[in-house]
Amino acid sequence: MREIIYIQAGKYSNYVGTHFWNTQEAYFDYSPPRDGEPQKSDIDHDISFREGEGRDGTPTYCPRLLIFDSRDNFGALSKLNDLYAPPDDLTRDLSFGAGGVDEIRQLLIEPSEYQKNLDEEEDSSDPPLKGDQSSSVIHDRYWSDYNRVFYHPRTIQPVNWGFTEGPLSLESGRATFGALNEETSLMEEPFRSFVEECDWLQGFQVSFDTLPFGAFTLSLLENVKDEYPKKSILAIPSLSPATGKTVTDFDLSAAWAFSLVTDALVTRELASSSLTVPIAHVSTWARNLAAVSPYIEFDPSSLYHTSAVVSAHLESATLPLRHRAGSQGIHEFASKLNWRNDNPFMCLEGALPAPPSSAQVSSYNFTTSHEPGAITAQSTVIRCDDLQLADSIRKHIALRCSEADLHPSLLHLSTYSSYPLPSSYPKFFKEAADNQTATMYSDLVSRPTSTATTLQAYSSYLKEYARRGELNQECWKGLEKDDLNELVEDLTRLSDSISVEMDEKGADDSPPDDEYEVDL
């Protein structure tokens, strides 16, 4: 078994992650056994879920996941749930410190209407609801308000230090991780326990908000790499609003500069990851919402809505890691996309839902608004139950990549069943003949020109800020001017190392076709 351990840190990443895990839950087949055998899902759930025992000895199946967020952002979600504690214990949290066990009574937060409806479902003998649930209206309150999954107690990791006292800084982010690790023995107990339960751990999928969890997550990853240096890492940073603005939008304010420096630091450190898929802040998305998708009516100010769009594309784009048909490991998946070993940064693109005609097929880029430039590799996942439409979309995408001079051996196309829409998913489709699934496609695209442009923009801004800005504000604790100059040099070096033209490291140098085949 090639297990993955998942890590989520930050409010927006947990909004995205909640949709992701609800989708995983939707893949479970609750239909009656056929010929005495349970129905088998197309998804290999053992890659992402762990088996265990509840408080009464009953088998449990929970995500192999660590969730970090400010305690205030968990809402009604507790470390303890019906699987692991009697109902009377659900209002308390257990904090294990050097002095033993402290019992902390939490203020009760009213569950959302959606959660109340789920509780009513659990009390009935009917299978879990997958589609429309019109009686539930979900608002931007807490990401846990629309959660459909039971978590193991060690999954829930509230962060109490550094985010409530004093201004955020790089120093406080690192100190926050250190304090949490010391107080809870995070790496020695919860983290290591997940690792030791694996038969063959392939790596980690790490999603996090660069603000405020950038320095925190980098500290966590340092520990992970020290302990497991050969394991693959798929990183998904949700960037700050500052990234995506051109260098002409020069702002010397401490808040703006801190955002860019944090994003730049994260980018430098993730250059050594197996694969990194940055997500642009929603404030930098196209002002014309129809460019994102002309077939949905979403609220760009709603975390619940925008995270649903992002999650659908991330879940679909990474489906080859979890699907039984031709399952790929993170390392193999990353090697196909970063075959030149010079650009681990991928653009997340796609269409939700896919247009009814392949002639209208076009992707929106959720990573950058920079000019796309050359494509050096692409992985596309089509979610469609209509074989004729799926074939039409495949041919159109292949033609589009051919026109972009992408060598056929570097386009990896896969087709799976339509994207499931659990009852927790927003009802924002303009036309929904089937409210339980959606036809869509998602791309991970290597665009070295976009990556180099982003690195150059970071470098130019930071170079100018080092010359004109001030590093005496509270937020700069942990970063000296020499550190800023070193960051500029590293970003410039990374940018220079990326070959932006195919003819420099051309398709003739690509891996042999028998290793990197096209799934046509």
Disulfide bonds with the S-S distance in Angstrom:
none
